[in-house]
Amino acid sequence: MSRRSASASTVEKKPAVAPGDETAIRRLRVFLAVVDAKSFSRAARRLGVSQPAVTQQVRALEDSLRTQLFTRHGRTVALSEAGVRAARVARDLVLQIDGAFTELRGVTAQPQVLRIGFSAPQIAMPVASRFKASYPAVDLEFVAANTGTLLDQVRSGELDVAFVGLERPVSRFHCRLMFHQPLIAIVPPDDPWADRGSIPLQTLCARPSIVRETGSFTRQVLMDAAARAGLRPKISYDVASREAACEAVAQGLGISTVLKRECPHDNRLVRLAIDDNAIQAGEYLVAGKTAARLPPVSNLLYILDLWDEETAGAAKGTRAPARDH
């Protein structure tokens, strides 16, 4: 029997999203996360919450709309006919709300503040330093977290931008690719593989591994690569930061993985390529689509454009022309 029962017609219908109903908006965001991830479990990882929490939010939204949004076949989900229409309306509504708040912040914030999220300070801080030198009147606020948490905070408006790793651009954000980098393994100097320069993914997955917490992009890159190869990493410890993973390796607790540019310089660690650096990930600057058109986010994107021009000019042995701010 359909979730839209015959008795539903006798009940006074209320709008799914009442003005100021933050709970309903949150449910729409969770619903769209499942739509984009095509999976309740992947959506939960991206949002940094449990899968039951995601399921509960979607069911509550279905109850409020009196319709079924997804058809479920085992572990896979697909949008129902009503779900396709609901996703279109929900995305437009959420974009309008996010855009309105972004514009309000842009015209009312005095002094200007740029709220920056990052998972790798060695990537975010050089860009932030250059931005501050060009726009000293803008105050900077920093938040360190994993990729799933940062994306959620950009989506909700808690952050203006975030430096995060992504496999590919996410359509609901403005995603500016900075560079690609490989996933590498790290081992202590006395490890049997330390002098080999590289390690096969199959061997890596068979070793006791130290992995990052759920919501970490580094963890997800490893898990996805292993799944594609029909492998499953042998996880010994979950740790809550890159620094903790590196220290655990240095203390001989196991092998771990890290994105190459995020690996600290530590003589207690040896870097190993994984299958000739075949596992690649992108580093992106992510912002809301409306926010990307407004200062100070648009100014930060401009700084990155200048940096790219200078880098390209240096690579060719030339200097990029100066441009006015």
Buried (B, 14 or more C-beta within 10 A) or exposed (E): EEBBEEEEEEEEEEEBBEEEBEEBBBBBBBBBBBBBBEBBBBBBBBBBBEBEEBBEBBBBBBEBBBBBBBEEEEEEBEBBEBBEEBBEEBBEBBBEBBBEBBBEBBEEEEEBBBBBBBBBBEBBBEBBEBBBEEBEEBEBEBBBBBBBBBBBBBBBBEBBBBBBBBEEBBEBBBBBEBEEBBBBBBBBEEBEBBEEEBBEBEBBBBBEBBBBBBBBBBBBBBBBBBEEBEBEBEBBBBBEBBEBBBBBBBEEBBBBBBBBBBBBEEEBBBBBBBBEEEBBBBBBBBBBBBBBBBBBBBBBBBBBEBBEBBEEEEEEEEEBEEEEE
